[in-house]
Amino acid sequence: MTMPRFLIRHPGKTSDDLLVEDPALTLHFEHGWAIFTDAAGTCLAIPAEAGAHIERVDEPIGPAPQKE
């Protein structure tokens, strides 16, 4: 199982980069906006003109599976 995590990068403004994560986090795109929601509803919205790059960077929840 993995926890949804998204790395949001702002080219030329690395101080504005952000990592968002939440077990219920989802992302959808609507009318020029990237909209993040969780169990409580919308938690972050980024307009397309902001030029942000959004990358999903999930990590496993719990111990890593053992290889045989």
One Martini backbone bead per residue (centre of mass of N, CA, C, O) as a GRO file, in nm:
protein
   68
    1MET     BB    1   0.100   0.034   0.019
    2THR     BB    2   0.023   0.380  -0.057
    3MET     BB    3   0.096   0.719  -0.032
    4PRO     BB    4  -0.018   1.001  -0.141
    5ARG     BB    5   0.219   1.195  -0.341
    6PHE     BB    6   0.313   1.544  -0.413
    7LEU     BB    7   0.522   1.726  -0.627
    8ILE     BB    8   0.564   2.083  -0.625
    9ARG     BB    9   0.690   2.280  -0.889
   10HIS     BB   10   0.863   2.603  -0.930
   11PRO     BB   11   0.999   2.751  -1.170
   12GLY     BB   12   1.241   2.969  -1.024
   13LYS     BB   13   1.089   2.876  -0.721
   14THR     BB   14   1.203   2.670  -0.489
   15SER     BB   15   1.067   2.797  -0.228
   16ASP     BB   16   0.767   2.692  -0.344
   17ASP     BB   17   0.799   2.415  -0.294
   18LEU     BB   18   0.587   2.108  -0.260
   19LEU     BB   19   0.471   1.859  -0.025
   20VAL     BB   20   0.198   1.633  -0.059
   21GLU     BB   21   0.012   1.439   0.198
   22ASP     BB   22  -0.241   1.170   0.198
   23PRO     BB   23  -0.447   0.902   0.215
   24ALA     BB   24  -0.695   1.089   0.059
   25LEU     BB   25  -0.544   1.194  -0.184
   26THR     BB   26  -0.639   1.399  -0.465
   27LEU     BB   27  -0.639   1.459  -0.830
   28HIS     BB   28  -0.770   1.730  -1.033
   29PHE     BB   29  -0.898   1.874  -1.341
   30GLU     BB   30  -1.036   2.221  -1.365
   31HIS     BB   31  -1.054   2.495  -1.543
   32GLY     BB   32  -0.726   2.539  -1.499
   33TRP     BB   33  -0.707   2.341  -1.246
   34ALA     BB   34  -0.540   2.210  -0.965
   35ILE     BB   35  -0.706   1.967  -0.751
   36PHE     BB   36  -0.697   1.907  -0.409
   37THR     BB   37  -0.811   1.626  -0.213
   38ASP     BB   38  -0.978   1.516   0.081
   39ALA     BB   39  -1.180   1.419   0.336
   40ALA     BB   40  -1.255   1.749   0.369
   41GLY     BB   41  -1.163   1.836   0.079
   42THR     BB   42  -1.043   2.107  -0.032
   43CYS     BB   43  -0.674   2.195   0.000
   44LEU     BB   44  -0.579   2.259  -0.311
   45ALA     BB   45  -0.512   2.524  -0.559
   46ILE     BB   46  -0.384   2.543  -0.903
   47PRO     BB   47  -0.304   2.738  -1.149
   48ALA     BB   48  -0.187   2.707  -1.465
   49GLU     BB   49  -0.031   2.993  -1.474
   50ALA     BB   50   0.192   2.907  -1.257
   51GLY     BB   51   0.373   2.657  -1.381
   52ALA     BB   52   0.346   2.397  -1.246
   53HIS     BB   53   0.489   2.091  -1.133
   54ILE     BB   54   0.340   1.763  -1.119
   55GLU     BB   55   0.440   1.489  -0.900
   56ARG     BB   56   0.425   1.158  -0.836
   57VAL     BB   57   0.566   1.031  -0.496
   58ASP     BB   58   0.530   0.762  -0.377
   59GLU     BB   59   0.514   0.572  -0.067
   60PRO     BB   60   0.533   0.329   0.132
   61ILE     BB   61   0.337   0.167   0.371
   62GLY     BB   62   0.543   0.050   0.569
   63PRO     BB   63   0.698  -0.223   0.516
   64ALA     BB   64   0.897  -0.367   0.311
   65PRO     BB   65   0.917  -0.602   0.098
   66GLN     BB   66   1.041  -0.918   0.084
   67LYS     BB   67   1.301  -1.078  -0.062
   68GLU     BB   68   1.392  -1.410  -0.199
   0.00000   0.00000   0.00000
